[in-house]
């Protein structure tokens, strides 16, 4: 691989991912329309592009594998072979394998050679070829002998008549020959040139006889004629060498040091189970079962009373945090491809900003009070510039959500075959743009919701027919903008949530009282509680009791919310509401004493002015406030952050009711100042982590305001410990 | 004045690599995503000193592009290099008939690319 090209590897990986998505999507669509030649051509082109570009970087495994796929695709494209379900399946599997191969070169891990080999053979068989021969070495420019003895060659060349029409120039060839050695004699043969009247100026009637003295071999000389050789009359004769002694030296010993690498030996040892399965002692199913009975280390330790469940929980938490940290590290290095038009526009805007700035400094240097209107006008202009630049810069990080949706057709296809259901997936709003980080982070929660709909939501075909529904169940994914947020809905037309089952389970788990009267809106969110699953049987797809709580946690980590709408027998809709970007939040500015804090708008339920007698103090639980019959923990902000407040009497101040992860808390502040967008600056990066503070921002007057971490505040409410400032 | 090159390839990675090599060699580069794009761009840009084109592209493939270019008086004698993969070497014939000056087999390195260009580029 050329080092100069190495810098484009990142671009290749990005492009390859796009092509892989096209191939996969195309193959899925092909199952519906096996005759679509245009689609086949598109799939072929993508595979072809991956092959071509991977070769440039020397990713031979990728190139060779793609070549095999391409061969089969070519047969399909030219109609020599028909698209059949087994072929589509094979190609889909190969696409997965190719994905792994590319992932492998990217991260430098070894791949399962066996799968690659098997698929390679299958692809070759499907293409009607003999089993694959030993992979050929990439021929990169034949090594040229440079130090052999000089010889004289007689070259007779008659180029084709249409030479000029291909943009070729005989002079070029002569020049190149001259570069190889000494072109001692050039004889032009003009006998074929017709009379002037008959001459076609676009034709070449000339031929040459050349004498070349060179140290290069015949092959190199021929390469000068590379583009015309097959169509020319060309004779290259080596002249006998004057001295005879050098004949011996012609056999040039080639000290070719080959980089002999052992056939990829995997770094680690194979797990015992794998060896047993391979040697045929146990079947994979038996192994699977044995493994499922295996307890986790933590469970064993708890059983042996070596650790307490609490200690275990803490250790697991640490593990999770480390995992999360390593994850963020990984995403740090990703790049983003931006439409040049977006950048051009931005540069243009920066230019305008510079002009505005110079106009302002010009005005500032000789400012008189009567110029105030001009100043205000310029400032307004600055504001316009800044706002527009802000929007455009955010726009750079915006990608259409389609990239996150693209995995679902395949997923749904696999799920429907696995579950024996007929499922149709309808995507809409793919062009809706949102922040790249958000797109990357919603993939998993969305996958979970779609799996859930396919597995639990949609009924088997018979049941659907019994209920007068179409045999084919539908899952709809839709994305759209709403205010400053993006909404993503996952909708199915299945059986809907079962209220009775959820209530029964919740009562069993002690989440609600047996005779508690709850509205539907209070019942449905229960499924987001950890460990809550009403699925009767645990399936391969979902229903292990983990999941919905993780979905909710992930969405909330992004500053979003999840809501459910369901009608028994008609279906369920999950709505995810997410901020467009993570860098800016919509916040409510509040004042405590002289300090200003920002509360994320999404977490505010309401603000109230408490009435006398609604606040009670409970031993061990701190202060509680009665809000329409429910007691919520109350936090005095000035106590938490050790401030001098304006009011210490709750009746005079304002209480914000905040909610996060289903828990509520009342926070006491002096005054609500207003609502504004704030740019989050990390506390960890600039200072250190402070409990109860999610970040900082710079306010309009230049002072620093802290953004409240509602979850952290809840923790504080639980432990009642003020933060040392 | 620096020489101008038109690079036609639907793969942005390939385009970037060829453009990078040629820019470093002192060319002014115009990039196009496929044949149609290229035809539109040369209509705007006029003459080019060399064209480097991929063959397999959407909208308009390389062979058609070469034929279209040869129809234009400004491109009648312009050297046109086509990028092929080894498997598509049979396309060489089709390319020659369409009027391609030369070809380059992928994978190649910057030196080969520049050498091949030197081969067909009139001094």
Interface residues (C-beta under 8 A of the other chain):
Chain A: X2 X4 X5 X8 X11 X12 X15 X42 X44 X45 X48 X49 X51 X52 X53 X55 X56 X57 X58 X63 X67 X70 X71 X138 X140 X141 X164 X165 X166 X167 X168 X169 X171 X172 X175 X176 X224 X226 X227 X231 X337
Chain B: X10 X11 X12 X13 X14 X16 X17 X20 X21 X54 X56 X57 X58 X70 X76 X77 X78 X79 X80 X83 X85 X87 X96 X99 X100 X101 X102 X103 X106 X107 X108 X109 X110 X112 X119 X120 X121 X122 X123
